[in-house]
Amino acid sequence: MKAAWWERRDDVVVCGLCPHACRIPEGKSGYCSARVNRGGELVSPYLGLWSAIAVDPMEKKPLHHWRPGTFILSLGSVGCTMRCPFCQNHSIAQPKAPEPRLSALRPLPERSLADKCKELKLVSVAYTYNEPALQAEYILSAARLLEETGIATVLVSNGMYSKDLLGELLGVTAAANIDIKTFNPATYARLGGSLETVKRTVSAFAHSRAHVECTTLVVPGISDDKEEFAAELDWLAALCRECGKDIPLHISRYRPCHKFTAPPTDTELLKEFARMAGEKLVHVHIGNAPGLR
């Protein structure tokens, strides 16, 4: 399917979906592995195709302060705009093959999505598991159909959006959980991301009609520095005052995965981070650590 947010320049197409602004030669894919130059046009072979379709508790997204206690239809596809070496969903977010077998993915057309929700008696849909921005064309089209039947659109995302994409997603999103991977710009860049871009995304959602929560996975050597975390808290607290909302923060425990073999996050550090966050924010939750709250 033909993608949006791109332009042709000389012998490449330039993608405008995220800040990478990939210059993609003929027959090649962008950084995300999900957008391909075919015949001088940018196409997305995975639009409307899903690697995972599941029903989850809302708290798993995690969203603890938006429709708590309910269930949500969760859709995951292929690819990501970052390359975290500790990714828990790397098999779909960072597939080894440039184009995973399309036959392994399940189609769910936009017009069938509302019917699927009605069948399951659900009133919200989350785009999650991999980076949802790569399904942006589908999300925007489906959201208009879902809204007619009172079904809400939810994003669980790394927040790496171009300004153009961000503006469009703000108009259709009811709730979002945005990852803040670290508060060190250089470390963010090594993960394939941009701290300033993510801050812009979180701020835009906070000032919109959408409900927003944030998650920081505490990874050794990535996001476990107390001074950097304190700076993140100061920024979030200032944003809360500015927009008049209490933005919940989920502090999640890392476990070895993908290319990262460091031991799991120390639970005492999680508790210390939660204590620090509790001094600045109203809603703080510890995730992925049974017994800790």
C-alpha positions in Angstrom: 0.0 0.0 0.0 1.3 3.5 -0.9 2.6 5.3 2.2 2.0 9.0 3.2 4.5 11.6 4.4 7.2 11.3 1.8 8.6 13.0 -1.3 10.8 12.0 -4.3 14.2 13.7 -4.6 16.4 12.8 -7.4 16.9 9.0 -7.3 15.6 8.4 -3.8 12.4 8.9 -1.8 12.6 10.8 1.5 10.4 9.5 4.3 8.8 12.1 6.5 7.2 9.8 9.1 9.8 10.2 11.8 12.9 12.4 12.5 15.2 9.9 10.8 14.0 11.3 7.4 15.4 8.3 5.6 16.7 8.8 2.1 15.7 5.4 0.6 17.1 4.1 -2.7 15.1 2.0 -5.1 14.3 -1.5 -3.6 15.6 -0.6 -0.2 13.8 0.0 3.1 14.2 2.7 5.7 15.6 2.5 9.2 12.3 1.1 10.4 12.3 -1.9 8.0 8.7 -1.2 7.2 8.8 1.5 4.5 10.2 0.5 1.1 11.0 2.4 -2.1 9.4 0.6 -5.0 9.5 2.2 -8.4 10.2 5.6 -7.0 7.2 5.5 -4.6 7.3 4.8 -0.8 5.1 1.9 0.1 4.3 0.1 3.3 3.8 -3.6 2.7 2.5 -4.2 6.3 -0.3 -1.7 6.5 -3.4 -3.4 7.9 -1.4 -6.6 8.6 -0.8 -7.8 12.1 1.7 -10.0 13.8 -0.4 -10.0 17.0 -4.1 -9.5 17.8 -4.9 -9.9 21.5 -7.2 -8.7 24.3 -5.3 -7.2 27.2 -6.2 -5.6 30.5 -5.9 -1.8 30.2 -3.3 -1.9 33.0 -0.9 -3.9 30.7 -0.5 -1.1 28.2 0.2 0.4 30.9 -2.6 2.8 31.4 -3.7 2.9 35.0 -5.7 6.1 35.0 -7.8 5.8 31.9 -10.7 3.3 31.9 -9.0 1.2 34.6 -10.3 -2.3 35.1 -11.4 -2.6 31.4 -10.0 -4.7 28.5 -8.7 -3.4 25.2 -8.1 -4.9 21.8 -4.3 -4.8 21.1 -2.8 -4.8 17.6 0.9 -5.2 16.8 2.6 -5.3 13.4 6.2 -5.1 12.2 9.1 -2.7 12.5 10.3 0.1 14.7 11.8 3.6 14.5 14.3 2.8 17.2 16.7 -0.1 17.8 16.9 -0.7 21.5 19.3 -3.7 22.2 17.1 -4.7 25.1 13.8 -4.8 23.2 11.3 -7.3 24.6 9.5 -7.5 21.3 12.5 -7.5 19.0 11.2 -10.5 16.9 8.6 -8.2 15.4 10.1 -4.7 16.1 13.5 -5.6 14.7 12.9 -8.6 12.3 16.0 -10.3 10.9 14.6 -10.5 7.4 14.1 -7.2 5.5 10.5 -8.3 4.8 9.1 -11.0 7.1 6.8 -13.4 5.3 3.6 -11.6 4.7 1.8 -14.9 4.9 2.6 -15.0 8.6 0.7 -11.7 9.3 -3.0 -11.5 9.7 -5.1 -8.9 7.8 -7.7 -6.9 9.6 -9.2 -4.2 7.3 -10.1 -0.8 8.9 -13.8 -1.5 8.3 -13.6 -4.8 10.0 -12.0 -3.4 13.1 -15.1 -1.9 14.6 -17.0 -5.2 14.0 -14.2 -7.0 15.8 -14.6 -4.7 18.8 -18.3 -5.2 18.9 -17.9 -9.0 18.7 -15.5 -8.9 21.7 -17.6 -6.2 23.5 -14.7 -3.8 23.7 -14.7 0.0 23.3 -11.1 0.7 22.7 -8.2 -0.3 20.4 -4.5 -0.1 21.2 -1.7 -0.1 18.7 1.1 -1.6 20.6 3.9 -4.3 20.8 5.9 -2.6 18.0 6.0 1.1 17.1 2.4 2.1 16.0 3.6 5.1 13.9 4.4 2.6 11.2 0.7 1.9 10.9 -0.2 5.6 10.9 -2.2 5.6 7.6 -4.3 2.7 8.9 -4.7 4.3 12.4 -6.0 7.5 11.0 -8.4 5.8 8.6 -9.6 3.4 11.2 -10.0 6.1 13.9 -12.7 7.9 11.9 -14.7 4.7 11.5 -14.2 3.7 15.2 -15.2 7.1 16.4 -18.6 6.7 14.8 -19.3 3.8 17.1 -17.7 5.2 20.2 -14.5 3.1 20.1 -11.4 4.9 21.3 -7.9 4.9 19.8 -4.9 4.3 22.0 -1.2 4.4 21.2 1.6 2.7 23.1 4.6 4.3 21.4 8.2 5.5 21.6 7.0 9.0 20.5 9.4 9.3 17.6 7.0 11.3 15.3 7.7 14.0 12.7 5.8 17.2 13.4 3.4 16.5 10.5 2.5 13.0 11.8 2.2 14.2 15.4 -0.3 16.8 14.4 -2.5 14.3 12.7 -2.3 11.7 15.5 -3.2 14.2 18.1 -6.6 14.6 16.4 -7.6 11.0 16.8 -5.9 9.7 19.9 -7.9 9.3 23.1 -5.1 7.9 25.3 -1.4 7.2 24.9 1.5 5.8 26.8 4.8 7.2 25.6 8.2 5.7 26.5 10.9 8.0 27.8 13.9 5.7 27.3 16.5 7.9 29.1 17.0 11.5 29.8 20.5 11.6 28.2 20.4 12.9 24.6 23.6 11.0 23.6 22.3 7.7 25.0 19.0 8.3 23.2 20.8 8.8 19.9 22.6 5.4 20.4 19.2 3.8 20.7 18.2 5.4 17.4 16.0 8.0 19.0 15.9 11.7 19.9 15.1 12.9 23.4 14.0 16.3 22.1 11.5 14.7 19.7 10.1 12.5 22.5 9.8 15.5 24.8 7.9 17.3 22.1 5.5 14.4 21.6 4.8 14.0 25.3 4.2 17.7 25.7 1.9 17.8 22.7 -0.2 15.0 24.1 -0.3 16.6 27.5 -1.6 19.8 26.0 -4.2 18.0 23.9 -7.5 16.4 24.7 -5.8 13.0 25.1 -5.0 11.2 28.3 -1.2 10.5 28.5 1.0 8.4 30.7 4.7 7.8 30.4 7.0 4.8 31.0 10.7 4.6 31.8 12.2 1.2 31.7 15.2 1.3 34.1 18.0 -0.4 32.1 21.5 -0.7 33.6 23.9 1.8 31.8 21.0 3.3 29.9 18.4 4.8 32.2 19.7 4.0 35.8 21.6 7.3 36.5 19.9 9.1 39.4 20.9 12.6 38.2 19.5 12.0 34.8 16.3 10.5 36.3 16.0 13.5 38.6 16.1 15.7 35.5 13.4 13.7 33.8 11.2 14.1 36.9 11.8 17.9 37.0 10.8 18.1 33.4 7.7 16.0 33.8 6.6 17.9 37.0 7.0 21.2 35.1 5.0 19.9 32.2 2.2 18.8 34.7 2.1 22.3 36.1 2.1 23.9 32.7 -0.8 21.8 31.2 -2.8 21.3 34.4 -2.7 17.5 34.3 -1.2 14.9 36.5 0.8 12.7 34.1 1.4 9.2 35.6 4.8 7.7 35.4 5.5 4.0 35.2 8.9 2.9 36.4 9.5 -0.5 34.9 12.0 -3.2 35.7 14.3 -4.4 32.9 15.1 -8.1 32.4 17.8 -9.5 30.1 16.5 -9.6 26.5 17.6 -9.5 22.9 21.2 -8.3 22.8 21.4 -7.1 26.5 22.7 -9.5 29.1 23.0 -7.2 32.1 21.3 -8.6 35.2 17.7 -7.4 36.0 17.2 -4.0 37.5 17.9 -4.0 41.2 14.6 -3.7 43.1 16.2 -1.3 45.6 17.0 1.0 42.8 13.4 0.8 41.5 12.1 1.7 45.0 14.5 4.6 45.2 13.4 5.9 41.8 9.8 5.5 42.9 10.5 7.5 46.1 12.2 10.2 44.0 9.2 10.3 41.6 6.7 10.4 44.4 8.2 13.7 45.6 7.6 15.3 42.2 4.5 13.5 40.7 1.1 12.5 41.9 0.9 9.1 40.2 3.9 6.7 40.2 3.8 3.0 39.5 6.4 0.3 39.5 6.0 -2.2 36.6 7.3 -5.6 35.7 8.2 -6.3 39.3 5.6 -8.4 41.2 5.4 -7.4 44.8 6.4 -3.8 44.2 4.0 -1.0 43.6 
